[in-house]
Amino acid sequence: MNALGIAFSARRKGNCLDCVEYVLTKLRDHGFETSIVNAYEYSITPYSHCNYECFARSLRGADEKCPIHDDAPRSSPK
């Protein structure tokens, strides 16, 4: 069985990450394969002043480029 821990903290090594690592350690002790994602390591910008370019195909029938340049994937819903 697999387990994924996701830590969202404003600090690189904050309490949230410590808690997630603790839980994953306990799960590993019970035979789980674990991995962790630390959101601190990614540049994720809040959406602001956009025209929903990510949804342009379904809204307007054409592909448009997202004006936000960060590490969040850009994909249109199906």
N, CA, C and O atoms as a Tripos MOL2 file, in Angstrom:
@<TRIPOS>MOLECULE
protein
  312   311    78     0     0
PROTEIN
NO_CHARGES

@<TRIPOS>ATOM
      1 N           0.8340   -1.1710    0.0000 N.3       1 MET1
      2 CA          0.0000    0.0000    0.0000 C.3       1 MET1
      3 C           0.8910    1.2510    0.0000 C.2       1 MET1
      4 O           2.0000    1.2240    0.5340 O.2       1 MET1
      5 N           0.4070    2.3350   -0.5950 N.am      2 ASN2
      6 CA          1.1590    3.5790   -0.6880 C.3       2 ASN2
      7 C           0.4830    4.6720    0.1180 C.2       2 ASN2
      8 O          -0.7370    4.6790    0.2800 O.2       2 ASN2
      9 N           1.2910    5.5960    0.6200 N.am      3 ALA3
     10 CA          0.7670    6.7680    1.3240 C.3       3 ALA3
     11 C           1.5560    7.9870    0.8700 C.2       3 ALA3
     12 O           2.7810    7.9440    0.7530 O.2       3 ALA3
     13 N           0.8420    9.0650    0.6180 N.am      4 LEU4
     14 CA          1.4540   10.3280    0.2130 C.3       4 LEU4
     15 C           1.1550   11.3690    1.2760 C.2       4 LEU4
     16 O           0.0020   11.5700    1.6570 O.2       4 LEU4
     17 N           2.2000   12.0290    1.7520 N.am      5 GLY5
     18 CA          2.0300   13.1270    2.6980 C.3       5 GLY5
     19 C           2.2870   14.4420    1.9890 C.2       5 GLY5
     20 O           3.2630   14.5700    1.2500 O.2       5 GLY5
     21 N           1.4270   15.4100    2.2050 N.am      6 ILE6
     22 CA          1.5800   16.7320    1.5980 C.3       6 ILE6
     23 C           1.6410   17.7590    2.7180 C.2       6 ILE6
     24 O           0.7160   17.8690    3.5230 O.2       6 ILE6
     25 N           2.7360   18.5120    2.7640 N.am      7 ALA7
     26 CA          2.9240   19.5260    3.8020 C.3       7 ALA7
     27 C           2.8210   20.9140    3.1820 C.2       7 ALA7
     28 O           3.5060   21.2290    2.2090 O.2       7 ALA7
     29 N           1.9590   21.7310    3.7570 N.am      8 PHE8
     30 CA          1.8100   23.1260    3.3370 C.3       8 PHE8
     31 C           2.2160   23.9970    4.5100 C.2       8 PHE8
     32 O           1.4860   24.1040    5.4960 O.2       8 PHE8
     33 N           3.3740   24.6150    4.4020 N.am      9 SER9
     34 CA          3.8630   25.4600    5.4750 C.3       9 SER9
     35 C           4.5940   26.6480    4.8760 C.2       9 SER9
     36 O           5.1470   26.5580    3.7800 O.2       9 SER9
     37 N           4.5940   27.7470    5.5890 N.am     10 ALA10
     38 CA          5.3260   28.9370    5.1380 C.3      10 ALA10
     39 C           6.8160   28.8080    5.4270 C.2      10 ALA10
     40 O           7.6160   29.6300    4.9790 O.2      10 ALA10
     41 N           7.1840   27.7760    6.1760 N.am     11 ARG11
     42 CA          8.6010   27.5470    6.5110 C.3      11 ARG11
     43 C           9.0960   26.2610    5.8580 C.2      11 ARG11
     44 O           8.3430   25.2980    5.7100 O.2      11 ARG11
     45 N          10.3620   26.2560    5.4740 N.am     12 ARG12
     46 CA         10.9570   25.0980    4.8090 C.3      12 ARG12
     47 C          10.8260   23.8410    5.6570 C.2      12 ARG12
     48 O          10.4610   22.7840    5.1420 O.2      12 ARG12
     49 N          11.1130   23.9390    6.9200 N.am     13 LYS13
     50 CA         11.0650   22.7940    7.8380 C.3      13 LYS13
     51 C          10.1910   23.1670    9.0240 C.2      13 LYS13
     52 O          10.6750   23.2610   10.1510 O.2      13 LYS13
     53 N           8.9110   23.3780    8.7760 N.am     14 GLY14
     54 CA          7.9960   23.8050    9.8200 C.3      14 GLY14
     55 C           7.3390   22.6400   10.5410 C.2      14 GLY14
     56 O           7.6200   21.4750   10.2600 O.2      14 GLY14
     57 N           6.4650   22.9710   11.4690 N.am     15 ASN15
     58 CA          5.7690   21.9620   12.2620 C.3      15 ASN15
     59 C           4.8990   21.0560   11.3970 C.2      15 ASN15
     60 O           4.7730   19.8640   11.6790 O.2      15 ASN15
     61 N           4.3120   21.6020   10.3660 N.am     16 CYS16
     62 CA          3.4680   20.8100    9.4690 C.3      16 CYS16
     63 C           4.2830   19.6700    8.8500 C.2      16 CYS16
     64 O           3.8310   18.5260    8.8190 O.2      16 CYS16
     65 N           5.4700   19.9820    8.3650 N.am     17 LEU17
     66 CA          6.3310   18.9670    7.7680 C.3      17 LEU17
     67 C           6.7340   17.9330    8.8130 C.2      17 LEU17
     68 O           6.7550   16.7380    8.5210 O.2      17 LEU17
     69 N           7.0540   18.3770   10.0250 N.am     18 ASP18
     70 CA          7.4040   17.4430   11.0970 C.3      18 ASP18
     71 C           6.2590   16.4780   11.3750 C.2      18 ASP18
     72 O           6.4900   15.2810   11.5480 O.2      18 ASP18
     73 N           5.0440   16.9750   11.4200 N.am     19 CYS19
     74 CA          3.8770   16.1330   11.6820 C.3      19 CYS19
     75 C           3.6620   15.1190   10.5610 C.2      19 CYS19
     76 O           3.4110   13.9420   10.8220 O.2      19 CYS19
     77 N           3.7590   15.5710    9.3330 N.am     20 VAL20
     78 CA          3.5710   14.6720    8.1950 C.3      20 VAL20
     79 C           4.6570   13.6000    8.1840 C.2      20 VAL20
     80 O           4.3660   12.4300    7.9370 O.2      20 VAL20
     81 N           5.9000   13.9840    8.4480 N.am     21 GLU21
     82 CA          6.9930   13.0050    8.4930 C.3      21 GLU21
     83 C           6.7720   11.9860    9.6060 C.2      21 GLU21
     84 O           7.0620   10.8040    9.4200 O.2      21 GLU21
     85 N           6.2710   12.4160   10.7470 N.am     22 TYR22
     86 CA          5.9830   11.5140   11.8580 C.3      22 TYR22
     87 C           4.9400   10.4720   11.4570 C.2      22 TYR22
     88 O           5.1240    9.2780   11.6930 O.2      22 TYR22
     89 N           3.8500   10.9280   10.8520 N.am     23 VAL23
     90 CA          2.7880   10.0080   10.4290 C.3      23 VAL23
     91 C           3.3150    9.0280    9.3870 C.2      23 VAL23
     92 O           3.0220    7.8350    9.4530 O.2      23 VAL23
     93 N           4.0860    9.5210    8.4340 N.am     24 LEU24
     94 CA          4.6230    8.6420    7.3970 C.3      24 LEU24
     95 C           5.5870    7.6190    7.9820 C.2      24 LEU24
     96 O           5.6430    6.4870    7.5020 O.2      24 LEU24
     97 N           6.3390    7.9890    8.9990 N.am     25 THR25
     98 CA          7.2240    7.0370    9.6730 C.3      25 THR25
     99 C           6.4110    5.9080   10.2920 C.2      25 THR25
    100 O           6.7760    4.7390   10.1660 O.2      25 THR25
    101 N           5.3250    6.2450   10.9520 N.am     26 LYS26
    102 CA          4.4570    5.2320   11.5610 C.3      26 LYS26
    103 C           3.8450    4.3280   10.4930 C.2      26 LYS26
    104 O           3.7400    3.1170   10.6880 O.2      26 LYS26
    105 N           3.4460    4.9110    9.3720 N.am     27 LEU27
    106 CA          2.8890    4.1120    8.2870 C.3      27 LEU27
    107 C           3.9390    3.1790    7.6900 C.2      27 LEU27
    108 O           3.6390    2.0300    7.3640 O.2      27 LEU27
    109 N           5.1830    3.6780    7.5440 N.am     28 ARG28
    110 CA          6.2760    2.8460    7.0440 C.3      28 ARG28
    111 C           6.4900    1.6380    7.9590 C.2      28 ARG28
    112 O           6.7430    0.5290    7.4880 O.2      28 ARG28
    113 N           6.3840    1.8670    9.2730 N.am     29 ASP29
    114 CA          6.5350    0.7800   10.2410 C.3      29 ASP29
    115 C           5.4770   -0.3090   10.0510 C.2      29 ASP29
    116 O           5.6830   -1.4550   10.4510 O.2      29 ASP29
    117 N           4.3520    0.0480    9.4450 N.am     30 HIS30
    118 CA          3.2710   -0.8960    9.1970 C.3      30 HIS30
    119 C           3.2510   -1.4010    7.7540 C.2      30 HIS30
    120 O           2.2550   -1.9740    7.3130 O.2      30 HIS30
    121 N           4.3440   -1.1920    7.0190 N.am     31 GLY31
    122 CA          4.4850   -1.7590    5.6840 C.3      31 GLY31
    123 C           4.0800   -0.8820    4.5180 C.2      31 GLY31
    124 O           4.0820   -1.3460    3.3780 O.2      31 GLY31
    125 N           3.7370    0.3540    4.7630 N.am     32 PHE32
    126 CA          3.3680    1.2630    3.6770 C.3      32 PHE32
    127 C           4.6170    1.7800    2.9670 C.2      32 PHE32
    128 O           5.6660    1.9630    3.5840 O.2      32 PHE32
    129 N           4.4900    2.0080    1.6820 N.am     33 GLU33
    130 CA          5.5060    2.7640    0.9480 C.3      33 GLU33
    131 C           5.0640    4.2150    1.0070 C.2      33 GLU33
    132 O           3.9040    4.5220    0.7330 O.2      33 GLU33
    133 N           5.9760    5.1110    1.3620 N.am     34 THR34
    134 CA          5.5720    6.5040    1.5730 C.3      34 THR34
    135 C           6.3900    7.4650    0.7180 C.2      34 THR34
    136 O           7.5230    7.1810    0.3300 O.2      34 THR34
    137 N           5.7820    8.5990    0.4420 N.am     35 SER35
    138 CA          6.4800    9.7120   -0.2010 C.3      35 SER35
    139 C           5.8570   10.9910    0.3240 C.2      35 SER35
    140 O           4.7370   11.0010    0.8340 O.2      35 SER35
    141 N           6.6160   12.0740    0.1850 N.am     36 ILE36
    142 CA          6.1650   13.3510    0.7320 C.3      36 ILE36
    143 C           6.3700   14.4590   -0.2910 C.2      36 ILE36
    144 O           7.3420   14.4570   -1.0470 O.2      36 ILE36
    145 N           5.4480   15.3940   -0.3000 N.am     37 VAL37
    146 CA          5.5560   16.5970   -1.1240 C.3      37 VAL37
    147 C           5.5490   17.7770   -0.1610 C.2      37 VAL37
    148 O           4.6220   17.9410    0.6330 O.2      37 VAL37
    149 N           6.5890   18.5910   -0.2410 N.am     38 ASN38
    150 CA          6.6700   19.7880    0.5890 C.3      38 ASN38
    151 C           6.3650   20.9880   -0.3060 C.2      38 ASN38
    152 O           7.1980   21.3870   -1.1200 O.2      38 ASN38
    153 N           5.1790   21.5580   -0.1560 N.am     39 ALA39
    154 CA          4.7380   22.6530   -1.0230 C.3      39 ALA39
    155 C           5.6520   23.8720   -0.9300 C.2      39 ALA39
    156 O           5.6630   24.7020   -1.8390 O.2      39 ALA39
    157 N           6.4140   23.9910    0.1490 N.am     40 TYR40
    158 CA          7.3490   25.1030    0.2980 C.3      40 TYR40
    159 C           8.3480   25.1340   -0.8590 C.2      40 TYR40
    160 O           8.8290   26.2020   -1.2390 O.2      40 TYR40
    161 N           8.6580   23.9730   -1.4140 N.am     41 GLU41
    162 CA          9.6720   23.8680   -2.4650 C.3      41 GLU41
    163 C           9.1560   24.2950   -3.8410 C.2      41 GLU41
    164 O           9.9180   24.3050   -4.8090 O.2      41 GLU41
    165 N           7.8890   24.6410   -3.9360 N.am     42 TYR42
    166 CA          7.2880   25.0150   -5.2110 C.3      42 TYR42
    167 C           6.8340   26.4700   -5.1890 C.2      42 TYR42
    168 O           6.4780   27.0170   -4.1450 O.2      42 TYR42
    169 N           6.8560   27.0680   -6.3480 N.am     43 SER43
    170 CA          6.3340   28.4220   -6.4960 C.3      43 SER43
    171 C           4.8890   28.3130   -6.9660 C.2      43 SER43
    172 O           4.6240   27.9860   -8.1230 O.2      43 SER43
    173 N           3.9590   28.5900   -6.0580 N.am     44 ILE44
    174 CA          2.5370   28.5260   -6.3920 C.3      44 ILE44
    175 C           1.9400   29.8910   -6.0930 C.2      44 ILE44
    176 O           1.8560   30.3060   -4.9370 O.2      44 ILE44
    177 N           1.5340   30.5730   -7.1320 N.am     45 THR45
    178 CA          1.0270   31.9350   -7.0290 C.3      45 THR45
    179 C          -0.4990   31.9280   -7.0300 C.2      45 THR45
    180 O          -1.1030   31.2040   -7.8220 O.2      45 THR45
    181 N          -1.1280   32.7030   -6.1750 N.am     46 PRO46
    182 CA         -2.5930   32.7720   -6.2090 C.3      46 PRO46
    183 C          -3.0700   33.3630   -7.5450 C.2      46 PRO46
    184 O          -2.4120   34.2220   -8.1320 O.2      46 PRO46
    185 N          -4.1970   32.8940   -7.9920 N.am     47 TYR47
    186 CA         -4.7550   33.4430   -9.2200 C.3      47 TYR47
    187 C          -5.3220   34.8200   -8.9500 C.2      47 TYR47
    188 O          -6.0280   35.0370   -7.9650 O.2      47 TYR47
    189 N          -5.0040   35.7400   -9.8330 N.am     48 SER48
    190 CA         -5.4430   37.1130   -9.6560 C.3      48 SER48
    191 C          -5.5170   37.7860  -11.0180 C.2      48 SER48
    192 O          -4.5920   37.6800  -11.8240 O.2      48 SER48
    193 N          -6.5980   38.4620  -11.2630 N.am     49 HIS49
    194 CA         -6.7850   39.2390  -12.4830 C.3      49 HIS49
    195 C          -6.6530   38.3950  -13.7460 C.2      49 HIS49
    196 O          -6.1510   38.8640  -14.7680 O.2      49 HIS49
    197 N          -7.1080   37.1470  -13.6670 N.am     50 CYS50
    198 CA         -7.0580   36.3370  -14.8790 C.3      50 CYS50
    199 C          -8.4560   36.2870  -15.4960 C.2      50 CYS50
    200 O          -9.4450   36.6720  -14.8730 O.2      50 CYS50
    201 N          -8.5070   35.8130  -16.7070 N.am     51 ASN51
    202 CA         -9.7710   35.6940  -17.4250 C.3      51 ASN51
    203 C         -10.0980   34.2120  -17.6370 C.2      51 ASN51
    204 O         -10.6720   33.8380  -18.6600 O.2      51 ASN51
    205 N          -9.7300   33.3770  -16.6690 N.am     52 TYR52
    206 CA         -9.9670   31.9310  -16.7140 C.3      52 TYR52
    207 C          -9.3880   31.3010  -17.9670 C.2      52 TYR52
    208 O         -10.0310   30.4720  -18.6110 O.2      52 TYR52
    209 N          -8.1660   31.7000  -18.3100 N.am     53 GLU53
    210 CA         -7.5130   31.1620  -19.4870 C.3      53 GLU53
    211 C          -7.3430   29.6470  -19.4000 C.2      53 GLU53
    212 O          -7.3530   28.9710  -20.4290 O.2      53 GLU53
    213 N          -7.1870   29.1000  -18.1930 N.am     54 CYS54
    214 CA         -7.0360   27.6500  -18.0170 C.3      54 CYS54
    215 C          -8.2810   26.8980  -18.4810 C.2      54 CYS54
    216 O          -8.2010   25.7310  -18.8620 O.2      54 CYS54
    217 N          -9.4210   27.5660  -18.4490 N.am     55 PHE55
    218 CA        -10.6740   26.9420  -18.8560 C.3      55 PHE55
    219 C         -11.1780   27.4740  -20.2010 C.2      55 PHE55
    220 O         -12.3450   27.2820  -20.5440 O.2      55 PHE55
    221 N         -10.3130   28.1340  -20.9540 N.am     56 ALA56
    222 CA        -10.7340   28.7870  -22.1930 C.3      56 ALA56
    223 C         -11.3190   27.8120  -23.2030 C.2      56 ALA56
    224 O         -12.2690   28.1560  -23.9070 O.2      56 ALA56
    225 N         -10.7720   26.6000  -23.2910 N.am     57 ARG57
    226 CA        -11.2740   25.6250  -24.2680 C.3      57 ARG57
    227 C         -12.7500   25.3320  -23.9970 C.2      57 ARG57
    228 O         -13.5570   25.3170  -24.9260 O.2      57 ARG57
    229 N         -13.1060   25.1020  -22.7350 N.am     58 SER58
    230 CA        -14.5060   24.7730  -22.4380 C.3      58 SER58
    231 C         -15.3880   26.0210  -22.3770 C.2      58 SER58
    232 O         -16.5870   25.9340  -22.6420 O.2      58 SER58
    233 N         -14.8200   27.1760  -22.0340 N.am     59 LEU59
    234 CA        -15.6160   28.4020  -21.9350 C.3      59 LEU59
    235 C         -15.7870   29.1220  -23.2670 C.2      59 LEU59
    236 O         -16.8760   29.5870  -23.6030 O.2      59 LEU59
    237 N         -14.6880   29.2060  -24.0230 N.am     60 ARG60
    238 CA        -14.7060   30.0010  -25.2480 C.3      60 ARG60
    239 C         -14.3480   29.2110  -26.5080 C.2      60 ARG60
    240 O         -14.3520   29.7670  -27.6070 O.2      60 ARG60
    241 N         -14.0410   27.9280  -26.3610 N.am     61 GLY61
    242 CA        -13.7490   27.0790  -27.5090 C.3      61 GLY61
    243 C         -12.3760   27.2770  -28.1200 C.2      61 GLY61
    244 O         -12.1480   26.8620  -29.2570 O.2      61 GLY61
    245 N         -11.4490   27.9050  -27.3930 N.am     62 ALA62
    246 CA        -10.1000   28.1170  -27.9200 C.3      62 ALA62
    247 C          -9.0880   27.9770  -26.7880 C.2      62 ALA62
    248 O          -9.3960   28.2500  -25.6270 O.2      62 ALA62
    249 N          -7.8740   27.5470  -27.1410 N.am     63 ASP63
    250 CA         -6.8040   27.4600  -26.1410 C.3      63 ASP63
    251 C          -6.2080   28.8460  -25.9160 C.2      63 ASP63
    252 O          -5.9800   29.5990  -26.8620 O.2      63 ASP63
    253 N          -5.9590   29.1700  -24.6480 N.am     64 GLU64
    254 CA         -5.3200   30.4290  -24.2960 C.3      64 GLU64
    255 C          -4.2320   30.1380  -23.2780 C.2      64 GLU64
    256 O          -4.3170   29.1600  -22.5340 O.2      64 GLU64
    257 N          -3.2250   30.9720  -23.2420 N.am     65 LYS65
    258 CA         -2.0950   30.7770  -22.3310 C.3      65 LYS65
    259 C          -2.3900   31.4160  -20.9780 C.2      65 LYS65
    260 O          -2.8870   32.5390  -20.8950 O.2      65 LYS65
    261 N          -2.0730   30.6800  -19.9310 N.am     66 CYS66
    262 CA         -2.2820   31.1820  -18.5690 C.3      66 CYS66
    263 C          -1.2970   32.3200  -18.2820 C.2      66 CYS66
    264 O          -0.1110   32.1880  -18.5840 O.2      66 CYS66
    265 N          -1.7650   33.4360  -17.7050 N.am     67 PRO67
    266 CA         -0.8710   34.5540  -17.4140 C.3      67 PRO67
    267 C          -0.0240   34.3450  -16.1500 C.2      67 PRO67
    268 O           0.9000   35.1170  -15.8930 O.2      67 PRO67
    269 N          -0.3320   33.3170  -15.3690 N.am     68 ILE68
    270 CA          0.4030   33.0450  -14.1340 C.3      68 ILE68
    271 C           1.5570   32.0990  -14.4510 C.2      68 ILE68
    272 O           1.3410   31.0290  -15.0200 O.2      68 ILE68
    273 N           2.7670   32.4790  -14.0920 N.am     69 HIS69
    274 CA          3.9490   31.6610  -14.3550 C.3      69 HIS69
    275 C           4.4890   31.1350  -13.0290 C.2      69 HIS69
    276 O           5.2630   31.8040  -12.3450 O.2      69 HIS69
    277 N           4.0580   29.9090  -12.6780 N.am     70 ASP70
    278 CA          4.5220   29.2780  -11.4570 C.3      70 ASP70
    279 C           4.6340   27.7790  -11.6790 C.2      70 ASP70
    280 O           4.6140   27.3230  -12.8220 O.2      70 ASP70
    281 N           4.7520   27.0010  -10.6020 N.am     71 ASP71
    282 CA          4.9410   25.5610  -10.7130 C.3      71 ASP71
    283 C           3.6340   24.7680  -10.7570 C.2      71 ASP71
    284 O           3.6720   23.5400  -10.8370 O.2      71 ASP71
    285 N           2.4900   25.4320  -10.7080 N.am     72 ALA72
    286 CA          1.2010   24.7310  -10.7840 C.3      72 ALA72
    287 C           0.9870   24.2710  -12.2240 C.2      72 ALA72
    288 O           1.1940   25.0420  -13.1610 O.2      72 ALA72
    289 N           0.5740   23.0220  -12.4000 N.am     73 PRO73
    290 CA          0.3560   22.5400  -13.7720 C.3      73 PRO73
    291 C          -0.8440   23.2300  -14.4090 C.2      73 PRO73
    292 O          -1.8190   23.5730  -13.7400 O.2      73 PRO73
    293 N          -0.7470   23.4190  -15.6860 N.am     74 ARG74
    294 CA         -1.8390   24.0150  -16.4360 C.3      74 ARG74
    295 C          -2.4980   22.9300  -17.2530 C.2      74 ARG74
    296 O          -1.9030   22.4070  -18.1950 O.2      74 ARG74
    297 N          -3.7110   22.5920  -16.9030 N.am     75 SER75
    298 CA         -4.4420   21.6000  -17.6770 C.3      75 SER75
    299 C          -5.9110   21.9780  -17.6910 C.2      75 SER75
    300 O          -6.4510   22.4880  -16.7090 O.2      75 SER75
    301 N          -6.5360   21.7220  -18.8060 N.am     76 SER76
    302 CA         -7.9560   22.0500  -18.9460 C.3      76 SER76
    303 C          -8.7640   20.8620  -18.4560 C.2      76 SER76
    304 O          -8.3730   19.7110  -18.6540 O.2      76 SER76
    305 N          -9.8950   21.1440  -17.8150 N.am     77 PRO77
    306 CA        -10.7600   20.0410  -17.4100 C.3      77 PRO77
    307 C         -11.3750   19.3750  -18.6220 C.2      77 PRO77
    308 O         -11.5900   20.0170  -19.6500 O.2      77 PRO77
    309 N         -11.6570   18.0990  -18.5060 N.am     78 LYS78
    310 CA        -12.2250   17.3580  -19.6530 C.3      78 LYS78
    311 C         -13.7130   17.4090  -19.6350 C.2      78 LYS78
    312 O         -14.3610   16.8450  -20.5160 O.2      78 LYS78
@<TRIPOS>BOND
     1     1     2 1
     2     2     3 1
     3     3     4 2
     4     3     5 am
     5     5     6 1
     6     6     7 1
     7     7     8 2
     8     7     9 am
     9     9    10 1
    10    10    11 1
    11    11    12 2
    12    11    13 am
    13    13    14 1
    14    14    15 1
    15    15    16 2
    16    15    17 am
    17    17    18 1
    18    18    19 1
    19    19    20 2
    20    19    21 am
    21    21    22 1
    22    22    23 1
    23    23    24 2
    24    23    25 am
    25    25    26 1
    26    26    27 1
    27    27    28 2
    28    27    29 am
    29    29    30 1
    30    30    31 1
    31    31    32 2
    32    31    33 am
    33    33    34 1
    34    34    35 1
    35    35    36 2
    36    35    37 am
    37    37    38 1
    38    38    39 1
    39    39    40 2
    40    39    41 am
    41    41    42 1
    42    42    43 1
    43    43    44 2
    44    43    45 am
    45    45    46 1
    46    46    47 1
    47    47    48 2
    48    47    49 am
    49    49    50 1
    50    50    51 1
    51    51    52 2
    52    51    53 am
    53    53    54 1
    54    54    55 1
    55    55    56 2
    56    55    57 am
    57    57    58 1
    58    58    59 1
    59    59    60 2
    60    59    61 am
    61    61    62 1
    62    62    63 1
    63    63    64 2
    64    63    65 am
    65    65    66 1
    66    66    67 1
    67    67    68 2
    68    67    69 am
    69    69    70 1
    70    70    71 1
    71    71    72 2
    72    71    73 am
    73    73    74 1
    74    74    75 1
    75    75    76 2
    76    75    77 am
    77    77    78 1
    78    78    79 1
    79    79    80 2
    80    79    81 am
    81    81    82 1
    82    82    83 1
    83    83    84 2
    84    83    85 am
    85    85    86 1
    86    86    87 1
    87    87    88 2
    88    87    89 am
    89    89    90 1
    90    90    91 1
    91    91    92 2
    92    91    93 am
    93    93    94 1
    94    94    95 1
    95    95    96 2
    96    95    97 am
    97    97    98 1
    98    98    99 1
    99    99   100 2
   100    99   101 am
   101   101   102 1
   102   102   103 1
   103   103   104 2
   104   103   105 am
   105   105   106 1
   106   106   107 1
   107   107   108 2
   108   107   109 am
   109   109   110 1
   110   110   111 1
   111   111   112 2
   112   111   113 am
   113   113   114 1
   114   114   115 1
   115   115   116 2
   116   115   117 am
   117   117   118 1
   118   118   119 1
   119   119   120 2
   120   119   121 am
   121   121   122 1
   122   122   123 1
   123   123   124 2
   124   123   125 am
   125   125   126 1
   126   126   127 1
   127   127   128 2
   128   127   129 am
   129   129   130 1
   130   130   131 1
   131   131   132 2
   132   131   133 am
   133   133   134 1
   134   134   135 1
   135   135   136 2
   136   135   137 am
   137   137   138 1
   138   138   139 1
   139   139   140 2
   140   139   141 am
   141   141   142 1
   142   142   143 1
   143   143   144 2
   144   143   145 am
   145   145   146 1
   146   146   147 1
   147   147   148 2
   148   147   149 am
   149   149   150 1
   150   150   151 1
   151   151   152 2
   152   151   153 am
   153   153   154 1
   154   154   155 1
   155   155   156 2
   156   155   157 am
   157   157   158 1
   158   158   159 1
   159   159   160 2
   160   159   161 am
   161   161   162 1
   162   162   163 1
   163   163   164 2
   164   163   165 am
   165   165   166 1
   166   166   167 1
   167   167   168 2
   168   167   169 am
   169   169   170 1
   170   170   171 1
   171   171   172 2
   172   171   173 am
   173   173   174 1
   174   174   175 1
   175   175   176 2
   176   175   177 am
   177   177   178 1
   178   178   179 1
   179   179   180 2
   180   179   181 am
   181   181   182 1
   182   182   183 1
   183   183   184 2
   184   183   185 am
   185   185   186 1
   186   186   187 1
   187   187   188 2
   188   187   189 am
   189   189   190 1
   190   190   191 1
   191   191   192 2
   192   191   193 am
   193   193   194 1
   194   194   195 1
   195   195   196 2
   196   195   197 am
   197   197   198 1
   198   198   199 1
   199   199   200 2
   200   199   201 am
   201   201   202 1
   202   202   203 1
   203   203   204 2
   204   203   205 am
   205   205   206 1
   206   206   207 1
   207   207   208 2
   208   207   209 am
   209   209   210 1
   210   210   211 1
   211   211   212 2
   212   211   213 am
   213   213   214 1
   214   214   215 1
   215   215   216 2
   216   215   217 am
   217   217   218 1
   218   218   219 1
   219   219   220 2
   220   219   221 am
   221   221   222 1
   222   222   223 1
   223   223   224 2
   224   223   225 am
   225   225   226 1
   226   226   227 1
   227   227   228 2
   228   227   229 am
   229   229   230 1
   230   230   231 1
   231   231   232 2
   232   231   233 am
   233   233   234 1
   234   234   235 1
   235   235   236 2
   236   235   237 am
   237   237   238 1
   238   238   239 1
   239   239   240 2
   240   239   241 am
   241   241   242 1
   242   242   243 1
   243   243   244 2
   244   243   245 am
   245   245   246 1
   246   246   247 1
   247   247   248 2
   248   247   249 am
   249   249   250 1
   250   250   251 1
   251   251   252 2
   252   251   253 am
   253   253   254 1
   254   254   255 1
   255   255   256 2
   256   255   257 am
   257   257   258 1
   258   258   259 1
   259   259   260 2
   260   259   261 am
   261   261   262 1
   262   262   263 1
   263   263   264 2
   264   263   265 am
   265   265   266 1
   266   266   267 1
   267   267   268 2
   268   267   269 am
   269   269   270 1
   270   270   271 1
   271   271   272 2
   272   271   273 am
   273   273   274 1
   274   274   275 1
   275   275   276 2
   276   275   277 am
   277   277   278 1
   278   278   279 1
   279   279   280 2
   280   279   281 am
   281   281   282 1
   282   282   283 1
   283   283   284 2
   284   283   285 am
   285   285   286 1
   286   286   287 1
   287   287   288 2
   288   287   289 am
   289   289   290 1
   290   290   291 1
   291   291   292 2
   292   291   293 am
   293   293   294 1
   294   294   295 1
   295   295   296 2
   296   295   297 am
   297   297   298 1
   298   298   299 1
   299   299   300 2
   300   299   301 am
   301   301   302 1
   302   302   303 1
   303   303   304 2
   304   303   305 am
   305   305   306 1
   306   306   307 1
   307   307   308 2
   308   307   309 am
   309   309   310 1
   310   310   311 1
   311   311   312 2
@<TRIPOS>SUBSTRUCTURE
     1 MET1         2 RESIDUE 1 A MET
     2 ASN2         6 RESIDUE 1 A ASN
     3 ALA3        10 RESIDUE 1 A ALA
     4 LEU4        14 RESIDUE 1 A LEU
     5 GLY5        18 RESIDUE 1 A GLY
     6 ILE6        22 RESIDUE 1 A ILE
     7 ALA7        26 RESIDUE 1 A ALA
     8 PHE8        30 RESIDUE 1 A PHE
     9 SER9        34 RESIDUE 1 A SER
    10 ALA10       38 RESIDUE 1 A ALA
    11 ARG11       42 RESIDUE 1 A ARG
    12 ARG12       46 RESIDUE 1 A ARG
    13 LYS13       50 RESIDUE 1 A LYS
    14 GLY14       54 RESIDUE 1 A GLY
    15 ASN15       58 RESIDUE 1 A ASN
    16 CYS16       62 RESIDUE 1 A CYS
    17 LEU17       66 RESIDUE 1 A LEU
    18 ASP18       70 RESIDUE 1 A ASP
    19 CYS19       74 RESIDUE 1 A CYS
    20 VAL20       78 RESIDUE 1 A VAL
    21 GLU21       82 RESIDUE 1 A GLU
    22 TYR22       86 RESIDUE 1 A TYR
    23 VAL23       90 RESIDUE 1 A VAL
    24 LEU24       94 RESIDUE 1 A LEU
    25 THR25       98 RESIDUE 1 A THR
    26 LYS26      102 RESIDUE 1 A LYS
    27 LEU27      106 RESIDUE 1 A LEU
    28 ARG28      110 RESIDUE 1 A ARG
    29 ASP29      114 RESIDUE 1 A ASP
    30 HIS30      118 RESIDUE 1 A HIS
    31 GLY31      122 RESIDUE 1 A GLY
    32 PHE32      126 RESIDUE 1 A PHE
    33 GLU33      130 RESIDUE 1 A GLU
    34 THR34      134 RESIDUE 1 A THR
    35 SER35      138 RESIDUE 1 A SER
    36 ILE36      142 RESIDUE 1 A ILE
    37 VAL37      146 RESIDUE 1 A VAL
    38 ASN38      150 RESIDUE 1 A ASN
    39 ALA39      154 RESIDUE 1 A ALA
    40 TYR40      158 RESIDUE 1 A TYR
    41 GLU41      162 RESIDUE 1 A GLU
    42 TYR42      166 RESIDUE 1 A TYR
    43 SER43      170 RESIDUE 1 A SER
    44 ILE44      174 RESIDUE 1 A ILE
    45 THR45      178 RESIDUE 1 A THR
    46 PRO46      182 RESIDUE 1 A PRO
    47 TYR47      186 RESIDUE 1 A TYR
    48 SER48      190 RESIDUE 1 A SER
    49 HIS49      194 RESIDUE 1 A HIS
    50 CYS50      198 RESIDUE 1 A CYS
    51 ASN51      202 RESIDUE 1 A ASN
    52 TYR52      206 RESIDUE 1 A TYR
    53 GLU53      210 RESIDUE 1 A GLU
    54 CYS54      214 RESIDUE 1 A CYS
    55 PHE55      218 RESIDUE 1 A PHE
    56 ALA56      222 RESIDUE 1 A ALA
    57 ARG57      226 RESIDUE 1 A ARG
    58 SER58      230 RESIDUE 1 A SER
    59 LEU59      234 RESIDUE 1 A LEU
    60 ARG60      238 RESIDUE 1 A ARG
    61 GLY61      242 RESIDUE 1 A GLY
    62 ALA62      246 RESIDUE 1 A ALA
    63 ASP63      250 RESIDUE 1 A ASP
    64 GLU64      254 RESIDUE 1 A GLU
    65 LYS65      258 RESIDUE 1 A LYS
    66 CYS66      262 RESIDUE 1 A CYS
    67 PRO67      266 RESIDUE 1 A PRO
    68 ILE68      270 RESIDUE 1 A ILE
    69 HIS69      274 RESIDUE 1 A HIS
    70 ASP70      278 RESIDUE 1 A ASP
    71 ASP71      282 RESIDUE 1 A ASP
    72 ALA72      286 RESIDUE 1 A ALA
    73 PRO73      290 RESIDUE 1 A PRO
    74 ARG74      294 RESIDUE 1 A ARG
    75 SER75      298 RESIDUE 1 A SER
    76 SER76      302 RESIDUE 1 A SER
    77 PRO77      306 RESIDUE 1 A PRO
    78 LYS78      310 RESIDUE 1 A LYS
